[in-house]
């Protein structure tokens, strides 16, 4: 293996709270191990257009507590083409970057995997997404903060839902994964969660109505994962309005506020451990792996597994939610 002297870091795809803590950890652990470090702005787009600066330890001062990403982020179409990736490779050579740490979700790690194979280039990935939908790690960076944000928002909505005795459908992010909806529902004492993992098996709304989800309650809150498979909060509310006009229904879509805010201690620690582990992985000649943490242990997950394997939802949680919402 060629010797690694200089490491580039980038953040890509949707931002997630804790990305800055991860940038800080990669930079400082990298410098501690004798590497030089470069920050690549605007994800793969900045790699193609050469928006790259030297990173010293001061570049990452005072950022552990901040949301977003100081490196900015983007979703880059050009990098999905061989021509775009060739341009990116030329920039890496010109900048003297010998390895990359990519912080992002499944789209970003898919790009990393293709690039690493195409150019035999060392890349280590960090799972940075609020969706928690990467296989091989118990939690992704940003998930815990987003979950706490959802919980705080639902607490507020509950006040008005209770006062007006209304049924609320609250839509949360997660793309095609129900982790935020399901755990958000448990954390906020919601009556139900409607998630894509189950939508293909049962009509969850029909089940809820059949089980009399408002039997003992004057108000109810249902968390809905944003996926088209669930019908979304708007779609479900329309159905209820048509089929049960007696219910006073309202919809709240939490949207991008779930992606912002100061990271929780859980996310800061996760990002710090994972960032330092990315440097260890490169020192150990690991290639094309995502850093995960399972059962509190650092693990190296091949990109192919992290991206391709569907991360299963814990079905016991659905049962817990049902039992506690009577
Ligand atoms: O992947 C993170 C995520 O926040 C998803 O939950 C959501 O579907 C998507 O990004 C939204 O992306 P954008 O910010 O590009 O609209």
py3Dmol code that shows the C-alpha trace and the ligand (Angstrom):
import py3Dmol

protein = """\
ATOM      1  CA  UNK A   1       0.000   0.000   0.000  1.00  0.00           C
ATOM      2  CA  UNK A   2       1.243   3.508  -0.825  1.00  0.00           C
ATOM      3  CA  UNK A   3       2.111   5.521   2.257  1.00  0.00           C
ATOM      4  CA  UNK A   4      -0.558   7.962   3.423  1.00  0.00           C
ATOM      5  CA  UNK A   5       0.693  11.427   4.332  1.00  0.00           C
ATOM      6  CA  UNK A   6      -2.282  13.664   3.710  1.00  0.00           C
ATOM      7  CA  UNK A   7      -5.954  13.038   4.474  1.00  0.00           C
ATOM      8  CA  UNK A   8      -8.892  14.956   2.977  1.00  0.00           C
ATOM      9  CA  UNK A   9     -12.225  15.269   4.828  1.00  0.00           C
ATOM     10  CA  UNK A  10     -15.597  16.085   3.343  1.00  0.00           C
ATOM     11  CA  UNK A  11     -19.247  16.089   4.376  1.00  0.00           C
ATOM     12  CA  UNK A  12     -21.850  15.140   1.805  1.00  0.00           C
ATOM     13  CA  UNK A  13     -25.627  14.728   1.443  1.00  0.00           C
ATOM     14  CA  UNK A  14     -28.058  15.955   4.101  1.00  0.00           C
ATOM     15  CA  UNK A  15     -26.305  17.617   7.029  1.00  0.00           C
ATOM     16  CA  UNK A  16     -26.660  16.110  10.506  1.00  0.00           C
ATOM     17  CA  UNK A  17     -25.906  17.490  13.981  1.00  0.00           C
ATOM     18  CA  UNK A  18     -22.543  16.101  15.084  1.00  0.00           C
ATOM     19  CA  UNK A  19     -20.890  16.392  11.674  1.00  0.00           C
ATOM     20  CA  UNK A  20     -18.743  19.227  13.059  1.00  0.00           C
ATOM     21  CA  UNK A  21     -17.713  17.099  16.030  1.00  0.00           C
ATOM     22  CA  UNK A  22     -16.691  14.419  13.514  1.00  0.00           C
ATOM     23  CA  UNK A  23     -14.681  16.897  11.389  1.00  0.00           C
ATOM     24  CA  UNK A  24     -12.933  18.058  14.556  1.00  0.00           C
ATOM     25  CA  UNK A  25     -12.133  14.504  15.629  1.00  0.00           C
ATOM     26  CA  UNK A  26     -10.772  13.425  12.240  1.00  0.00           C
ATOM     27  CA  UNK A  27      -8.648  16.576  11.982  1.00  0.00           C
ATOM     28  CA  UNK A  28      -7.191  16.394  15.475  1.00  0.00           C
ATOM     29  CA  UNK A  29      -6.669  12.625  15.591  1.00  0.00           C
ATOM     30  CA  UNK A  30      -5.111  12.861  12.112  1.00  0.00           C
ATOM     31  CA  UNK A  31      -2.696  15.614  13.171  1.00  0.00           C
ATOM     32  CA  UNK A  32      -1.890  13.664  16.369  1.00  0.00           C
ATOM     33  CA  UNK A  33      -0.857  10.701  14.206  1.00  0.00           C
ATOM     34  CA  UNK A  34       1.420  12.843  12.028  1.00  0.00           C
ATOM     35  CA  UNK A  35      -0.837  13.268   8.969  1.00  0.00           C
ATOM     36  CA  UNK A  36      -1.494  16.557   7.283  1.00  0.00           C
ATOM     37  CA  UNK A  37      -5.214  17.239   6.885  1.00  0.00           C
ATOM     38  CA  UNK A  38      -7.187  19.133   4.240  1.00  0.00           C
ATOM     39  CA  UNK A  39     -10.816  20.227   4.429  1.00  0.00           C
ATOM     40  CA  UNK A  40     -12.811  19.820   1.225  1.00  0.00           C
ATOM     41  CA  UNK A  41     -15.755  22.220   0.990  1.00  0.00           C
ATOM     42  CA  UNK A  42     -19.222  21.382  -0.435  1.00  0.00           C
ATOM     43  CA  UNK A  43     -18.828  17.620  -0.569  1.00  0.00           C
ATOM     44  CA  UNK A  44     -18.017  15.910  -3.861  1.00  0.00           C
ATOM     45  CA  UNK A  45     -18.811  19.120  -5.737  1.00  0.00           C
ATOM     46  CA  UNK A  46     -15.960  20.909  -3.968  1.00  0.00           C
ATOM     47  CA  UNK A  47     -13.724  17.960  -4.679  1.00  0.00           C
ATOM     48  CA  UNK A  48     -14.364  18.377  -8.406  1.00  0.00           C
ATOM     49  CA  UNK A  49     -14.004  22.181  -8.308  1.00  0.00           C
ATOM     50  CA  UNK A  50     -10.999  22.096  -5.954  1.00  0.00           C
ATOM     51  CA  UNK A  51     -12.434  23.973  -2.962  1.00  0.00           C
ATOM     52  CA  UNK A  52      -9.805  22.648  -0.591  1.00  0.00           C
ATOM     53  CA  UNK A  53      -7.925  24.257   2.301  1.00  0.00           C
ATOM     54  CA  UNK A  54      -5.247  23.093   4.734  1.00  0.00           C
ATOM     55  CA  UNK A  55      -6.746  22.237   8.094  1.00  0.00           C
ATOM     56  CA  UNK A  56      -4.816  22.904  11.279  1.00  0.00           C
ATOM     57  CA  UNK A  57      -6.069  22.175  14.764  1.00  0.00           C
ATOM     58  CA  UNK A  58      -7.378  25.787  15.041  1.00  0.00           C
ATOM     59  CA  UNK A  59      -9.644  25.310  12.006  1.00  0.00           C
ATOM     60  CA  UNK A  60     -11.775  23.007  14.105  1.00  0.00           C
ATOM     61  CA  UNK A  61     -11.765  24.990  17.369  1.00  0.00           C
ATOM     62  CA  UNK A  62     -15.083  25.807  18.950  1.00  0.00           C
ATOM     63  CA  UNK A  63     -17.232  23.685  16.641  1.00  0.00           C
ATOM     64  CA  UNK A  64     -18.038  20.565  18.704  1.00  0.00           C
ATOM     65  CA  UNK A  65     -21.228  22.236  19.938  1.00  0.00           C
ATOM     66  CA  UNK A  66     -22.483  23.561  16.608  1.00  0.00           C
ATOM     67  CA  UNK A  67     -25.047  22.040  14.245  1.00  0.00           C
ATOM     68  CA  UNK A  68     -24.684  21.880  10.451  1.00  0.00           C
ATOM     69  CA  UNK A  69     -21.272  21.398   8.886  1.00  0.00           C
ATOM     70  CA  UNK A  70     -18.480  23.986   8.679  1.00  0.00           C
ATOM     71  CA  UNK A  71     -17.374  22.259   5.461  1.00  0.00           C
ATOM     72  CA  UNK A  72     -20.826  22.840   3.879  1.00  0.00           C
ATOM     73  CA  UNK A  73     -22.474  20.022   2.026  1.00  0.00           C
ATOM     74  CA  UNK A  74     -24.095  19.252  -1.310  1.00  0.00           C
ATOM     75  CA  UNK A  75     -25.755  16.528  -3.310  1.00  0.00           C
ATOM     76  CA  UNK A  76     -23.568  16.269  -6.430  1.00  0.00           C
ATOM     77  CA  UNK A  77     -24.960  14.817  -9.693  1.00  0.00           C
ATOM     78  CA  UNK A  78     -21.609  15.143 -11.494  1.00  0.00           C
ATOM     79  CA  UNK A  79     -19.903  12.747  -9.112  1.00  0.00           C
ATOM     80  CA  UNK A  80     -22.324  10.014 -10.205  1.00  0.00           C
ATOM     81  CA  UNK A  81     -20.700  10.101 -13.686  1.00  0.00           C
ATOM     82  CA  UNK A  82     -17.295   8.554 -14.573  1.00  0.00           C
ATOM     83  CA  UNK A  83     -16.190  11.917 -16.026  1.00  0.00           C
ATOM     84  CA  UNK A  84     -17.004  13.722 -12.763  1.00  0.00           C
ATOM     85  CA  UNK A  85     -15.153  11.148 -10.701  1.00  0.00           C
ATOM     86  CA  UNK A  86     -12.112  11.411 -12.998  1.00  0.00           C
ATOM     87  CA  UNK A  87     -12.040  15.184 -12.394  1.00  0.00           C
ATOM     88  CA  UNK A  88     -12.241  14.540  -8.641  1.00  0.00           C
ATOM     89  CA  UNK A  89      -9.360  12.076  -8.819  1.00  0.00           C
ATOM     90  CA  UNK A  90      -7.209  14.578 -10.758  1.00  0.00           C
ATOM     91  CA  UNK A  91      -7.842  17.198  -8.049  1.00  0.00           C
ATOM     92  CA  UNK A  92      -6.876  14.744  -5.283  1.00  0.00           C
ATOM     93  CA  UNK A  93      -3.581  13.983  -7.069  1.00  0.00           C
ATOM     94  CA  UNK A  94      -2.876  17.674  -7.615  1.00  0.00           C
ATOM     95  CA  UNK A  95      -3.606  18.483  -3.956  1.00  0.00           C
ATOM     96  CA  UNK A  96      -1.427  15.599  -2.733  1.00  0.00           C
ATOM     97  CA  UNK A  97      -4.321  13.961  -0.861  1.00  0.00           C
ATOM     98  CA  UNK A  98      -3.656  10.221  -0.360  1.00  0.00           C
ATOM     99  CA  UNK A  99      -6.831   9.172   1.508  1.00  0.00           C
ATOM    100  CA  UNK A 100     -10.326  10.476   2.170  1.00  0.00           C
ATOM    101  CA  UNK A 101     -12.691  10.461   5.118  1.00  0.00           C
ATOM    102  CA  UNK A 102     -16.264  10.889   3.856  1.00  0.00           C
ATOM    103  CA  UNK A 103     -18.979  11.811   6.360  1.00  0.00           C
ATOM    104  CA  UNK A 104     -22.504  11.231   5.061  1.00  0.00           C
ATOM    105  CA  UNK A 105     -25.443   8.926   4.500  1.00  0.00           C
ATOM    106  CA  UNK A 106     -26.055   6.048   2.118  1.00  0.00           C
ATOM    107  CA  UNK A 107     -25.882   8.139  -1.091  1.00  0.00           C
ATOM    108  CA  UNK A 108     -22.545   9.637  -0.046  1.00  0.00           C
ATOM    109  CA  UNK A 109     -21.079   6.280   0.965  1.00  0.00           C
ATOM    110  CA  UNK A 110     -22.314   4.730  -2.285  1.00  0.00           C
ATOM    111  CA  UNK A 111     -20.341   7.409  -4.150  1.00  0.00           C
ATOM    112  CA  UNK A 112     -17.325   6.726  -1.922  1.00  0.00           C
ATOM    113  CA  UNK A 113     -17.495   3.010  -2.639  1.00  0.00           C
ATOM    114  CA  UNK A 114     -17.641   3.452  -6.416  1.00  0.00           C
ATOM    115  CA  UNK A 115     -14.778   5.972  -6.372  1.00  0.00           C
ATOM    116  CA  UNK A 116     -12.602   3.846  -4.074  1.00  0.00           C
ATOM    117  CA  UNK A 117     -12.995   0.804  -6.350  1.00  0.00           C
ATOM    118  CA  UNK A 118     -12.544   2.745  -9.568  1.00  0.00           C
ATOM    119  CA  UNK A 119      -9.268   4.404  -8.565  1.00  0.00           C
ATOM    120  CA  UNK A 120      -8.061   2.007  -5.865  1.00  0.00           C
ATOM    121  CA  UNK A 121      -8.186   5.001  -3.522  1.00  0.00           C
ATOM    122  CA  UNK A 122      -8.275   4.611   0.298  1.00  0.00           C
ATOM    123  CA  UNK A 123     -11.542   5.891   1.762  1.00  0.00           C
ATOM    124  CA  UNK A 124     -13.040   5.509   5.212  1.00  0.00           C
ATOM    125  CA  UNK A 125     -16.659   6.528   5.782  1.00  0.00           C
ATOM    126  CA  UNK A 126     -18.446   7.894   8.841  1.00  0.00           C
ATOM    127  CA  UNK A 127     -22.221   7.414   9.088  1.00  0.00           C
ATOM    128  CA  UNK A 128     -23.597  10.961   9.198  1.00  0.00           C
ATOM    129  CA  UNK A 129     -27.373  11.092   8.780  1.00  0.00           C
ATOM    130  CA  UNK A 130     -30.349  11.754  11.021  1.00  0.00           C
ATOM    131  CA  UNK A 131     -32.149   8.802   9.382  1.00  0.00           C
ATOM    132  CA  UNK A 132     -30.139   6.081  11.220  1.00  0.00           C
ATOM    133  CA  UNK A 133     -30.562   3.898   8.126  1.00  0.00           C
ATOM    134  CA  UNK A 134     -27.019   2.568   7.712  1.00  0.00           C
ATOM    135  CA  UNK A 135     -26.437  -1.091   8.455  1.00  0.00           C
ATOM    136  CA  UNK A 136     -23.632  -2.099  10.835  1.00  0.00           C
ATOM    137  CA  UNK A 137     -23.875   0.669  13.392  1.00  0.00           C
ATOM    138  CA  UNK A 138     -26.362   0.978  16.242  1.00  0.00           C
ATOM    139  CA  UNK A 139     -26.649   4.723  15.686  1.00  0.00           C
ATOM    140  CA  UNK A 140     -25.635   7.210  13.024  1.00  0.00           C
ATOM    141  CA  UNK A 141     -24.252  10.669  13.780  1.00  0.00           C
ATOM    142  CA  UNK A 142     -27.178  13.114  14.121  1.00  0.00           C
ATOM    143  CA  UNK A 143     -29.889  10.581  14.871  1.00  0.00           C
ATOM    144  CA  UNK A 144     -29.985  11.149  18.635  1.00  0.00           C
ATOM    145  CA  UNK A 145     -30.177  14.931  18.271  1.00  0.00           C
ATOM    146  CA  UNK A 146     -32.979  14.686  15.700  1.00  0.00           C
ATOM    147  CA  UNK A 147     -34.850  12.293  17.989  1.00  0.00           C
ATOM    148  CA  UNK A 148     -34.585  14.771  20.868  1.00  0.00           C
ATOM    149  CA  UNK A 149     -35.767  17.594  18.617  1.00  0.00           C
ATOM    150  CA  UNK A 150     -38.784  15.525  17.556  1.00  0.00           C
ATOM    151  CA  UNK A 151     -39.569  14.722  21.189  1.00  0.00           C
ATOM    152  CA  UNK A 152     -39.478  18.406  22.169  1.00  0.00           C
ATOM    153  CA  UNK A 153     -41.707  19.389  19.245  1.00  0.00           C
ATOM    154  CA  UNK A 154     -44.250  16.649  19.944  1.00  0.00           C
ATOM    155  CA  UNK A 155     -44.362  17.679  23.622  1.00  0.00           C
ATOM    156  CA  UNK A 156     -45.428  21.145  22.480  1.00  0.00           C
ATOM    157  CA  UNK A 157     -47.983  19.869  19.999  1.00  0.00           C
ATOM    158  CA  UNK A 158     -49.468  17.656  22.688  1.00  0.00           C
ATOM    159  CA  UNK A 159     -50.415  20.742  24.720  1.00  0.00           C
ATOM    160  CA  UNK A 160     -52.606  22.091  21.954  1.00  0.00           C
ATOM    161  CA  UNK A 161     -53.826  18.634  20.876  1.00  0.00           C
ATOM    162  CA  UNK A 162     -55.051  17.986  24.418  1.00  0.00           C
ATOM    163  CA  UNK A 163     -56.671  21.412  24.796  1.00  0.00           C
ATOM    164  CA  UNK A 164     -58.640  21.034  21.547  1.00  0.00           C
ATOM    165  CA  UNK A 165     -59.150  17.260  21.848  1.00  0.00           C
ATOM    166  CA  UNK A 166     -57.711  16.745  18.375  1.00  0.00           C
ATOM    167  CA  UNK A 167     -56.051  13.988  16.423  1.00  0.00           C
ATOM    168  CA  UNK A 168     -52.628  15.064  15.108  1.00  0.00           C
ATOM    169  CA  UNK A 169     -50.592  13.418  12.391  1.00  0.00           C
ATOM    170  CA  UNK A 170     -46.991  14.591  12.771  1.00  0.00           C
ATOM    171  CA  UNK A 171     -44.666  13.824   9.877  1.00  0.00           C
ATOM    172  CA  UNK A 172     -41.006  13.228  10.631  1.00  0.00           C
ATOM    173  CA  UNK A 173     -37.990  12.630   8.384  1.00  0.00           C
ATOM    174  CA  UNK A 174     -36.252   9.334   7.777  1.00  0.00           C
ATOM    175  CA  UNK A 175     -36.780   8.916   4.052  1.00  0.00           C
ATOM    176  CA  UNK A 176     -37.606   5.214   3.817  1.00  0.00           C
ATOM    177  CA  UNK A 177     -36.714   4.320   7.393  1.00  0.00           C
ATOM    178  CA  UNK A 178     -38.963   4.427  10.450  1.00  0.00           C
ATOM    179  CA  UNK A 179     -36.348   4.823  13.207  1.00  0.00           C
ATOM    180  CA  UNK A 180     -37.169   8.483  13.915  1.00  0.00           C
ATOM    181  CA  UNK A 181     -40.935   7.908  13.770  1.00  0.00           C
ATOM    182  CA  UNK A 182     -40.958   4.800  15.956  1.00  0.00           C
ATOM    183  CA  UNK A 183     -38.516   5.908  18.640  1.00  0.00           C
ATOM    184  CA  UNK A 184     -39.837   9.471  18.469  1.00  0.00           C
ATOM    185  CA  UNK A 185     -43.299   8.072  19.218  1.00  0.00           C
ATOM    186  CA  UNK A 186     -42.060   6.084  22.205  1.00  0.00           C
ATOM    187  CA  UNK A 187     -40.077   9.044  23.557  1.00  0.00           C
ATOM    188  CA  UNK A 188     -42.996  11.444  23.293  1.00  0.00           C
ATOM    189  CA  UNK A 189     -45.722   9.074  24.458  1.00  0.00           C
ATOM    190  CA  UNK A 190     -47.494   9.226  21.096  1.00  0.00           C
ATOM    191  CA  UNK A 191     -50.375   6.852  20.435  1.00  0.00           C
ATOM    192  CA  UNK A 192     -48.860   5.296  17.305  1.00  0.00           C
ATOM    193  CA  UNK A 193     -46.164   5.393  14.637  1.00  0.00           C
ATOM    194  CA  UNK A 194     -46.748   4.673  10.975  1.00  0.00           C
ATOM    195  CA  UNK A 195     -43.524   3.473   9.384  1.00  0.00           C
ATOM    196  CA  UNK A 196     -42.519   2.261   5.917  1.00  0.00           C
ATOM    197  CA  UNK A 197     -41.064  -1.038   7.171  1.00  0.00           C
ATOM    198  CA  UNK A 198     -44.560  -2.202   8.134  1.00  0.00           C
ATOM    199  CA  UNK A 199     -46.625  -0.411   5.486  1.00  0.00           C
ATOM    200  CA  UNK A 200     -46.243  -3.169   2.925  1.00  0.00           C
ATOM    201  CA  UNK A 201     -47.509  -5.778   5.404  1.00  0.00           C
ATOM    202  CA  UNK A 202     -50.554  -4.156   6.987  1.00  0.00           C
ATOM    203  CA  UNK A 203     -52.743  -1.101   6.623  1.00  0.00           C
ATOM    204  CA  UNK A 204     -51.499   0.500   9.826  1.00  0.00           C
ATOM    205  CA  UNK A 205     -54.156   3.195   9.849  1.00  0.00           C
ATOM    206  CA  UNK A 206     -56.961   0.654   9.482  1.00  0.00           C
ATOM    207  CA  UNK A 207     -55.409  -1.350  12.331  1.00  0.00           C
ATOM    208  CA  UNK A 208     -55.297   1.706  14.547  1.00  0.00           C
ATOM    209  CA  UNK A 209     -58.899   2.542  13.911  1.00  0.00           C
ATOM    210  CA  UNK A 210     -59.947  -1.085  14.383  1.00  0.00           C
ATOM    211  CA  UNK A 211     -58.176  -1.206  17.739  1.00  0.00           C
ATOM    212  CA  UNK A 212     -60.007   1.945  18.766  1.00  0.00           C
ATOM    213  CA  UNK A 213     -56.924   4.102  19.199  1.00  0.00           C
ATOM    214  CA  UNK A 214     -59.072   6.901  20.589  1.00  0.00           C
ATOM    215  CA  UNK A 215     -61.167   4.695  22.845  1.00  0.00           C
ATOM    216  CA  UNK A 216     -59.871   6.039  26.107  1.00  0.00           C
ATOM    217  CA  UNK A 217     -58.517   9.357  24.871  1.00  0.00           C
ATOM    218  CA  UNK A 218     -59.754  12.719  23.802  1.00  0.00           C
ATOM    219  CA  UNK A 219     -56.625  13.585  21.869  1.00  0.00           C
ATOM    220  CA  UNK A 220     -54.144  11.459  19.950  1.00  0.00           C
ATOM    221  CA  UNK A 221     -50.801  11.884  18.297  1.00  0.00           C
ATOM    222  CA  UNK A 222     -49.589   9.671  15.470  1.00  0.00           C
ATOM    223  CA  UNK A 223     -46.034  10.013  14.163  1.00  0.00           C
ATOM    224  CA  UNK A 224     -45.686   9.282  10.455  1.00  0.00           C
ATOM    225  CA  UNK A 225     -42.450   8.594   8.579  1.00  0.00           C
ATOM    226  CA  UNK A 226     -42.253  10.857   5.530  1.00  0.00           C
ATOM    227  CA  UNK A 227     -41.850   7.989   3.038  1.00  0.00           C
ATOM    228  CA  UNK A 228     -44.343   7.759   0.133  1.00  0.00           C
ATOM    229  CA  UNK A 229     -44.898   4.154   1.245  1.00  0.00           C
ATOM    230  CA  UNK A 230     -46.695   5.368   4.384  1.00  0.00           C
ATOM    231  CA  UNK A 231     -48.845   7.882   2.514  1.00  0.00           C
ATOM    232  CA  UNK A 232     -47.309  10.715   4.556  1.00  0.00           C
ATOM    233  CA  UNK A 233     -49.146  12.717   7.232  1.00  0.00           C
ATOM    234  CA  UNK A 234     -51.258  14.627   4.667  1.00  0.00           C
ATOM    235  CA  UNK A 235     -52.405  11.454   2.922  1.00  0.00           C
ATOM    236  CA  UNK A 236     -53.355   9.729   6.177  1.00  0.00           C
ATOM    237  CA  UNK A 237     -55.157  12.806   7.492  1.00  0.00           C
ATOM    238  CA  UNK A 238     -57.215  12.999   4.295  1.00  0.00           C
ATOM    239  CA  UNK A 239     -58.206   9.356   4.698  1.00  0.00           C
ATOM    240  CA  UNK A 240     -59.309   9.876   8.288  1.00  0.00           C
ATOM    241  CA  UNK A 241     -61.232  13.036   7.427  1.00  0.00           C
ATOM    242  CA  UNK A 242     -63.176  11.151   4.753  1.00  0.00           C
ATOM    243  CA  UNK A 243     -63.777   7.962   6.695  1.00  0.00           C
ATOM    244  CA  UNK A 244     -64.248   9.422  10.207  1.00  0.00           C
ATOM    245  CA  UNK A 245     -65.606  12.967   9.931  1.00  0.00           C
ATOM    246  CA  UNK A 246     -66.208  13.024  13.676  1.00  0.00           C
ATOM    247  CA  UNK A 247     -62.468  13.379  14.330  1.00  0.00           C
ATOM    248  CA  UNK A 248     -60.961  16.872  14.410  1.00  0.00           C
ATOM    249  CA  UNK A 249     -57.736  16.222  12.515  1.00  0.00           C
ATOM    250  CA  UNK A 250     -54.636  18.377  12.124  1.00  0.00           C
ATOM    251  CA  UNK A 251     -51.261  17.828  10.420  1.00  0.00           C
ATOM    252  CA  UNK A 252     -47.792  19.084  11.344  1.00  0.00           C
ATOM    253  CA  UNK A 253     -44.773  18.436   9.146  1.00  0.00           C
ATOM    254  CA  UNK A 254     -41.618  18.959  11.187  1.00  0.00           C
ATOM    255  CA  UNK A 255     -39.380  19.143   8.096  1.00  0.00           C
ATOM    256  CA  UNK A 256     -35.856  20.505   8.110  1.00  0.00           C
ATOM    257  CA  UNK A 257     -35.892  21.792  11.667  1.00  0.00           C
ATOM    258  CA  UNK A 258     -35.106  18.151  12.531  1.00  0.00           C
ATOM    259  CA  UNK A 259     -31.711  18.526  10.839  1.00  0.00           C
ATOM    260  CA  UNK A 260     -30.537  21.536  12.852  1.00  0.00           C
ATOM    261  CA  UNK A 261     -29.453  22.353  16.372  1.00  0.00           C
ATOM    262  CA  UNK A 262     -26.607  21.764  18.747  1.00  0.00           C
ATOM    263  CA  UNK A 263     -25.723  18.050  18.902  1.00  0.00           C
ATOM    264  CA  UNK A 264     -26.586  16.089  22.041  1.00  0.00           C
ATOM    265  CA  UNK A 265     -23.837  14.618  24.212  1.00  0.00           C
ATOM    266  CA  UNK A 266     -24.619  11.224  22.660  1.00  0.00           C
ATOM    267  CA  UNK A 267     -23.955  12.560  19.146  1.00  0.00           C
ATOM    268  CA  UNK A 268     -20.832  14.488  20.167  1.00  0.00           C
ATOM    269  CA  UNK A 269     -19.330  11.400  21.780  1.00  0.00           C
ATOM    270  CA  UNK A 270     -20.366   9.145  18.890  1.00  0.00           C
ATOM    271  CA  UNK A 271     -18.868  11.555  16.329  1.00  0.00           C
ATOM    272  CA  UNK A 272     -15.664  12.006  18.355  1.00  0.00           C
ATOM    273  CA  UNK A 273     -15.128   8.269  18.760  1.00  0.00           C
ATOM    274  CA  UNK A 274     -15.940   7.544  15.133  1.00  0.00           C
ATOM    275  CA  UNK A 275     -13.719  10.361  13.840  1.00  0.00           C
ATOM    276  CA  UNK A 276     -10.734   9.128  15.837  1.00  0.00           C
ATOM    277  CA  UNK A 277     -11.486   5.556  14.725  1.00  0.00           C
ATOM    278  CA  UNK A 278     -11.376   6.649  11.067  1.00  0.00           C
ATOM    279  CA  UNK A 279      -7.718   7.612  11.568  1.00  0.00           C
ATOM    280  CA  UNK A 280      -7.014   4.304  13.347  1.00  0.00           C
ATOM    281  CA  UNK A 281      -8.604   2.461  10.417  1.00  0.00           C
ATOM    282  CA  UNK A 282      -6.335   4.211   7.916  1.00  0.00           C
ATOM    283  CA  UNK A 283      -3.288   3.487  10.114  1.00  0.00           C
ATOM    284  CA  UNK A 284      -4.331  -0.186  10.102  1.00  0.00           C
ATOM    285  CA  UNK A 285      -4.546  -0.166   6.275  1.00  0.00           C
ATOM    286  CA  UNK A 286      -8.319  -0.563   6.320  1.00  0.00           C
ATOM    287  CA  UNK A 287      -9.942   0.493   3.039  1.00  0.00           C
ATOM    288  CA  UNK A 288     -13.517   0.972   1.879  1.00  0.00           C
ATOM    289  CA  UNK A 289     -15.040   0.618   5.306  1.00  0.00           C
ATOM    290  CA  UNK A 290     -17.547   2.601   7.289  1.00  0.00           C
ATOM    291  CA  UNK A 291     -16.869   3.079  10.977  1.00  0.00           C
ATOM    292  CA  UNK A 292     -19.716   1.770  13.094  1.00  0.00           C
ATOM    293  CA  UNK A 293     -20.324   1.370  16.806  1.00  0.00           C
ATOM    294  CA  UNK A 294     -22.263  -1.692  17.896  1.00  0.00           C
ATOM    295  CA  UNK A 295     -22.664  -2.691  21.533  1.00  0.00           C
ATOM    296  CA  UNK A 296     -20.297   0.170  22.399  1.00  0.00           C
ATOM    297  CA  UNK A 297     -17.454  -1.325  20.294  1.00  0.00           C
ATOM    298  CA  UNK A 298     -15.911   0.260  17.215  1.00  0.00           C
ATOM    299  CA  UNK A 299     -16.439  -1.927  14.137  1.00  0.00           C
ATOM    300  CA  UNK A 300     -15.309  -1.665  10.522  1.00  0.00           C
ATOM    301  CA  UNK A 301     -18.213  -2.295   8.165  1.00  0.00           C
ATOM    302  CA  UNK A 302     -17.418  -2.835   4.456  1.00  0.00           C
ATOM    303  CA  UNK A 303     -19.184  -0.163   2.379  1.00  0.00           C
ATOM    304  CA  UNK A 304     -21.010  -2.871   0.441  1.00  0.00           C
ATOM    305  CA  UNK A 305     -22.669  -4.142   3.640  1.00  0.00           C
ATOM    306  CA  UNK A 306     -23.382  -0.723   5.183  1.00  0.00           C
ATOM    307  CA  UNK A 307     -25.194   0.481   2.086  1.00  0.00           C
ATOM    308  CA  UNK A 308     -26.811  -2.631   0.683  1.00  0.00           C
ATOM    309  CA  UNK A 309     -28.121  -4.404   3.758  1.00  0.00           C
ATOM    310  CA  UNK A 310     -31.384  -3.022   5.043  1.00  0.00           C
ATOM    311  CA  UNK A 311     -31.024  -2.089   8.682  1.00  0.00           C
ATOM    312  CA  UNK A 312     -33.907  -3.833  10.430  1.00  0.00           C
ATOM    313  CA  UNK A 313     -36.250  -2.023  12.738  1.00  0.00           C
ATOM    314  CA  UNK A 314     -36.558  -3.607  16.181  1.00  0.00           C
ATOM    315  CA  UNK A 315     -40.094  -5.000  16.053  1.00  0.00           C
ATOM    316  CA  UNK A 316     -40.280  -5.323  19.839  1.00  0.00           C
ATOM    317  CA  UNK A 317     -40.442  -1.528  19.912  1.00  0.00           C
ATOM    318  CA  UNK A 318     -43.691  -1.576  17.953  1.00  0.00           C
ATOM    319  CA  UNK A 319     -45.149  -3.884  20.529  1.00  0.00           C
ATOM    320  CA  UNK A 320     -43.911  -1.681  23.363  1.00  0.00           C
ATOM    321  CA  UNK A 321     -45.487   1.375  21.724  1.00  0.00           C
ATOM    322  CA  UNK A 322     -48.803  -0.479  21.326  1.00  0.00           C
ATOM    323  CA  UNK A 323     -48.848  -1.692  24.927  1.00  0.00           C
ATOM    324  CA  UNK A 324     -48.030   1.737  26.339  1.00  0.00           C
ATOM    325  CA  UNK A 325     -50.541   3.693  24.272  1.00  0.00           C
ATOM    326  CA  UNK A 326     -53.757   2.089  25.569  1.00  0.00           C
TER     327      UNK A 326
END
"""
ligand_1 = """\
16
LIG
O -31.202 11.818 4.529
C -31.468 12.841 5.383
C -32.739 13.545 5.020
O -32.974 14.543 5.975
C -33.974 12.636 4.860
O -34.548 12.287 6.084
C -34.831 13.485 3.960
O -35.715 12.665 3.224
C -33.858 14.155 3.066
O -32.630 14.188 3.763
C -34.242 15.560 2.650
O -33.280 16.043 1.776
P -33.157 17.556 1.277
O -32.600 18.377 2.397
O -32.212 17.480 0.129
O -34.525 18.002 0.927
"""
view = py3Dmol.view(width=600, height=400)
view.addModel(protein, "pdb")
view.setStyle({"model": 0}, {"cartoon": {"style": "trace"}})
view.addModel(ligand_1, "xyz")
view.setStyle({"model": 1}, {"stick": {}})
view.zoomTo()
view.show()
